[in-house]
Amino acid sequence: MSDRPGLTPPEPGEQSASEILGAALGGAARRAGLDPSEGKSTGHLVWGAIGGWRGILESVLPGLIFVLVYTLTIDPASGDGDLWLSLGLSVGVAAVFTIARLIARQPTSAAIGGLVAAGVAAGFAAFTGEASNNFVPGFITNVVYGSALLISALAGWSLIGLAVGFLMGEGTAWRRDKRKRRVFFWLTIGWAGLFAARLIVQLPLYFADDVTALGTLKLVMGLPLFAPLVAVTWLVVRALYPRAGPPVDPAE
């Protein structure tokens, strides 16, 4: 029976919304190599989370090619670069990465995600004829992720905490530990801050139609900021859940 009047305990096998969300977040983190229970070194974990050299190329190269080609083809008279060539090469590179993984029978989720992102971004720019609109889907992503993280932290149901709770096998029990709740709150605020910082820095460049500066800063505020924050999150979580040492023989 429930120890609180007026509350009906869930049926056997029934999961709460928080447990379902935690399982989904934890499963995604585990597939990305972010499993605190595996005892990986910080460097190995971060390297795995970004996908190694191939992951770096898949996430950076399409955007880099778009910025370089557009910048190098700017017409001094009009001030515009070759939009169609920039978009075609960017999406083409993303497609090559996806095809290469399919041929090698390797996991394709990251490459397909990059291809879809490049295609959607190219669609925005091509439909409007404005190169700066290539970055609109990224702004939307930052707003959605940042808002979800911020709201979850303020509501006391940190998305970081839900994911870690699932990975460490404690579900939502971390919410009864004031220290863990506080730590997960600030970690989640930190991640929300990353998405907010991208918007604060990049939106003025978007409205100024400075495609070169906008594309450059998007790359700089991508993996170079993502990787250190993954490392910090990993180190903090590892401190919260220290691995048990080998059993000690009482006779020694």
N, C-alpha and C positions, 0 to 999 in steps of 0.2 A: 504493500500500500504506500501511497505517497505520504510523506511526513508533513505536508503542508495542506491545510484544509482548502477544499474548493478546487484542487488540482487533480486531474485524472492522469495516472501514470501511462506512458505510451504502451501500446500493445507489444507483446514479445515480437522481436524482429523488426519493429518499427523504428525508423531513424528520424531524428529531428532535422529541421532544415539546416541547423548549424553543423550537424554531423555530416550531412550529405555534402554541404559546401566544403567543409574541412577535408573530407575524403577526396573531393575533386581537386582542390588546391594542392593537397599533399601528393596526390597521384601525379599531377602536372610537374610538381617540383622534383619528384623522384625520377620521372622520365627525363628531366633536364639535368639529372646528375646531382641535384641538391638534396642529398639525404644525409642529415647529421649523424645518423646511426652507423654509417659506413666507416667512420674514422679516417677519412681522407685528409691529406694535408691541405692547407688553405690554397696553396698554389694549384694543386691538382683539381680541387673542387671548382675554383674559378675558371680554370682553363677548360674543364669539361662543360661548365655552364655556358660558356660563350662558343663552344663547339670547336675549339682548337683553331688552327690556321684556316681550315676550310670554313668554319663558322664565321670567322672574322671576314673572310673574303665575301662570303654569301651575304652578309649583312651590310658591309661597307661599300663593296665595289659598284653595285648598281647606282647608288646615290652619288658616289664619287665621279663615275663616268658622266652622269647627267650634268653635274656642276661643271666639270672640266670642259665637256663638249659645248655646253651652252655658253660658257665664258669665252672660249677660244673662237667661237663663231659669231660673237657680238658684232653687229654692224654699227660702225661709229655714227652713221647718219641717223639710224632709227633707235639705237641703243638696245636693240633686241638681238638675241642669239637665235640659232636654228633650233626651234622647239621640237620639230618632228624628228630630226636626226638625234637630238639628245634623248628624247623619249624612246625612240626605236632601239638605240644602242643600250640604254639602261634596262629596258624590259628584255631585250635579247640576251644580255649577260645573265639575268636572273633565270631565263629559260634554259640557258646552257647549263647552269649549275644543277637545275632540277633534272634535266635529261641525263647528266653525268651520274647523278645519284641513282636514277632508275636503272641505267645500264650496269652500274656496279652493284645493284641490289642492296643499296644502303638505305638507312632511314631517310625518308624524304620530307618529313613534316616541316623542318626548318627551311629547306629550299623551297618547298611549295608555298609556305607562308611568305617567304621573301618575294616569290614570283607574284602571288596574289596582291601583296602590298604594293609592289612596283606597278602592276597592272591597274589597280584602282587609282593610285596616284596619277599615273599617266592618263587615265580616263578623265579625271578632274581637269588636268591641264589641257588635254586635247579638246574637250567639250567647250571650254571657255576661251581657249586660245591664249591663256595667260600662264606663263611658266611658273609663276609664284604659287599657282593653285596646285602644283605638284606636291606641295607640302601640307595641304589642307587635311588629308587623312591622318597625317602624323599629329596635327593639332587635336583632331577629334580623339585619337587614341590617348593622348596625354590628358585631355580633359576627363575622359571616362575612367581611366586607371587612377588618376590622381584623386578624383572625386570619390571613387569607390573606397580607396585606401583611407582617405581622410574621414569619410562618414563612418567606416567600420571602426576606426580608432576612437572617434568621439562617442560612438555608441557602446564602447566597451567590448566589442567583438572583433578585435583586430584580425584582419585577414592573414597577417603574418603568424599570429598566434594560432589561428585555426589550422593553417598548413602545418606548422611545426607540431602542434598537438597530435595531428593525425600521424605524422612521420614518427613521432616518439612513442606512439601507442597509448597516449593518455587522453585522447579525445579533447573534451573541453574542460578537463580537470584543472588546467593551468589558470582558469579564471578564478579559482579559489586561492591562488597564491598571489599575494599582493606584489611581490617582487617580479614575478613573471608578467603579470598584467602590466606593470609599469614599463618593464623593458620592451614588451611587445608593442605597447602604445607608442613609445618613442621610435622604435624601429619602423613602425608603419608610418608615423609622421615623417620620418626621414625619407622614405620612399615616395610619399606624397609630395614632399618638398622637391624631389628631383623632377617630377613631372611638372610641378608648378614653375620651377626655375626655367625649364625649357620654354614654357609658354611666355613667361615674363621677358626672356631675352629674345626669343625668336619672333614673336608677334609684331613688335615694332618694325622689324626688318621686312616682314611680310607686307605690312601696310605701306611701307616705303618702296615696295617692289624691288628690293635689292636681292636678286636671286642668288648672286655669287656669295655674298656674305651670309645669307640665310642658309644656303646649302652647306657652306663650310662650317657654320656653327652647329648645324644639325649633326654633322659627323663628329665634331668635337664633343658635343654633349650627349653622344650616343654611348658606344662601348667604353670610351675613356672615363665616363662617370659611372656607368652601369657596373663595370667590373670591380672597382674599389668598394662600391656599396654592397655588392654580393659578398666580398671578403669580410667587410665589417659585420654584416648580418650573420655570416657563418661563424665568425669568432665569438660573437656575443651569444649565439645559440649554443655553441659548444661549451661556453662557460656556464650557461644555465643548466646544461645536461652533461656533466662530466662523465666520461666513460669509466665504468668500474674497473679497478685494477685486478690483477690475478689473485685468486684466493690465497690467503696466508695460512701456512701449516702451523697449527698451535704448538706443535712439538718443537718448532725451530726457536 
